[in-house]
Each structure stands twice: as C-alpha cells, then as structure tokens.
Amino acid sequence: MADRPAAELPAPEELWAHAATLARWSAEHPLPVHNYRVEGAVLRSEDVGNGWWALTRVAGGRAVLYGIDNDYSDTVGCSPPMDLLAGGPAWLPWDHLTPVVHGEEAIGFVLWWADGVWRRAPYPAALGDDGASTMVPADDGEVREVLAALRADGTAAAEVQRKEAQAARAVREAAAPPVELPAGRGEPAGRRVPCWLPEHLAAALAVAMRASAESARALPAGDDVAAAEGVGAGRWLYVRVSVTDDGVGVERAYDQLPGWWRGTAGISDAWPETVRRERTQRAPRHRPSWVGLLEEDVFRTGLPAELCAVTEEERAGAARR
C-alpha cells in the first residue's frame, strides 16, 4: 500500500478536533468507529487491534504524531532498526517521546509539525510504508459516520443537533488548545534506538565493524594468515581469497568488516553469537572497539543512534555494489 506523503496528512488542529469529538462521544457510549481518549496534551486512539496513533500538542503551535499500523508499518522490520527521531528538532518533547519510543509497544512512525508542515526522519528509498497513511484519518469521515448512524437508528433530532454542536465547538477549541507540553531543549546526549530483534543487533554490529579501525597487530599477506595468529590475538574475522587455475590463495585478512563486503540477502553480515565466541578467546588488548555492543544488554538499553542512521546511499536507493 502506498504511503500518503506527510504533506497530505491533516494539520494537528483538524486531527485533534475530530478525535476529541469522538473521545467525548465514546465516553457516553461505545461508537461504531474508532474510540479515542484525551489526557491533557495527549490524544490517543483506542484501535489497538490494528494499531494506534497519538497526537501530542507542543508549545508554539507545534505537535508530534506517532503510532503504528500492525499490518503496514514496514519501518518495524528495518535492520538496523529505524531511528524514527533522527534529525528531530530541538523543540521536540524529548522527555515525553523517549519513554514512548522505548515502551513495550513498537512504534512505526513519528512525525513532527512546525511552520505548517509535517516532517519525519530520513527513510530508506526502498521502504514501502510507515503506517501513518492507514492509521491516521484524512478528514472528519469518522465524525460524519457516527452522526449518520444516529440518524439511521432514529435518534431524536435534538440529540443529533447537540452532537453536531459539540463537533463544531471542538473545531474552535482545537485552534487554541488549553494544554500543551513545553518545548524541549535539544536532543539528549547519547540517545539510543530500541533494539527488538537479534537481527537488529547483528545489523548494527556490522555498521560498527565497518567503521572501526583495523587491529593493531600486524596485517598478514598471502599464506601467512595462520602464522600471524599469536596467542591471545584470536583469529582473523574475514579473508579475501582468489581462485585461479593454480589453486586458492589468500589475498588479505581483516579484523573488521571490510567496506566492500556485501552479505547474502537474508543472512547477517556479523552474527553476534559468532563474533562473541571469537571475542572471548582474545586478550583485552586485541579486542576491537565494537565488542562493547556484545557486552551490553542492548535489548534493554537500545542501540547507539549513530549505528541506526540511514545512509545517503539508502536514501537514494543506490544498488549495493
């Protein structure tokens, strides 16, 4: 399903007015459409079966929209995990968003509104849909649906008119919300991205390995690879071989993931357990910088945001070399 561009999503005032109206009505009796609730500066849908979305109003006429579509949020399956707050402005309510993003529920999209425009983190060109288009209503169709159902059920005209007046009042109130979260003061230092799957860790580990410096031990050439593996230094992690009519020869050995390496589709470039076993056999001075990822509980703390950045190549959709 094609993703509706962020520019086509309704403005926060429109979203708030319609959903707040439904929240007021659903407090009176269950609705035939999605139910909502309002808690201070936060409005949230209750359609937890298919997914959910929430809108938070922020001082200065700004807002943040976030949620997930359980069927169409392709961002959830990205490896490394998508950093949905990458490039977020300083005014984002970081203290509010951080526990939301790291909560028990996965998040499929985060958008922020300022100066009349919705924006979001950079996405890979190959990403199909983040789920915002399917979860967030494009207009007041749900409000009109409830009113139509009331008329069809023979509800008294006075009651229908009362609800129509409530809907109109909600539009006016949404233009000047009584409650807003204060603006943030900048992105927190050392920010982390949730790590839900072993594949997420494997992909982030590959990013860290590519960016690391080569081991300080002497680099072997040719058939000297085995001889160069001293006590406590461990094995070389990757080798480049040449196959000729005369046989197979080792051209180069690496202690980090070579920049030219491209793994087979569906197979991780650096599986954590394999690398962890190698790490335990090394003396501390022969352990590269990225082994810290193997020593942390990243499924609890998350991954460093810099390991989850979308590269320029991914944004452009360039073919892997």
PyMOL commands that set and color helices and strands:
alter all, ss='L'
color gray80, all
select helices_A, chain A and resi 6-8+12-28+74-77+94-101+132-135+141-152+157-174+198-211+222-224+272-280+284-286+289-295+298-301+305-308+312-316
alter helices_A, ss='H'
color red, helices_A
select strands_A, chain A and resi 36-39+42-45+51-58+62-69+109-114+117-120+192-193+238-244+247-254+303-304
alter strands_A, ss='S'
color yellow, strands_A
deselect
rebuild
show_as cartoon
